[in-house]
Amino acid sequence: MTHLAERIHQLHDGPMKGLDIVGARIVTGGADGTVRFIAANGEHLAAASVHTDIINDVALGPDMTIASGSRDRKVRLFDPDVGRSYTIGEHDHWVMAVAWSPDGSHVVSGSEDGTVRIWDRESGEELQRLAAAGIEVEAVSFAPDGRRLAVGLDDGRVLVDELESGARLSATVHHDERVG
């Protein structure tokens, strides 16, 4: 195990469940409900216990704010610069995936309840809800231009939706098992 991998492994009380990297910054989410902000040299920069249950996914925004989704059904943000965390949204079941819009103004979340929701980062308002055919959502990702959203499902399909119109552009099956 490399020094960095060993260092990250030691930081969580239990397994690491989510991971993202932007530049020289790494964020992890653990089964302990904690997010950790780490420099690429292994320096521990910040941590917060932001969820009451296992974190399933984390995403590092353009301004280094951390989005996280958990089995507690919440989508939360953590600003490591000021140490503040807060809930911006909630699903009916576990949140399995989170991602930032390219400009950092929105967070998308996907849930075991088969929905994808887009949240305004500042107000927490739910801006859009997309149905994933009632299948558990395992992964979400904005296109670089922020106009389309890819959604990976538990049944192996990848959906692509155009956000302005809400139109489903494609639904492909490329995997034998879940995407996520």
Protein Blocks (a to p, Z undefined) as FASTA:
>chain_A
ZZklmmmmmmpgcjdfbdcdehjbccdddfkopacdddfkopafbdcdfbfbdcfbdcdd
fkopacdddfkopacdddfknopacdfbdcfbdcfbdcddfklpaccdddfkopacdddf
klopafbdcdehhpacfbdcddfklpaccdddfkopacdddfklopafbdcdfbfbdcZZ
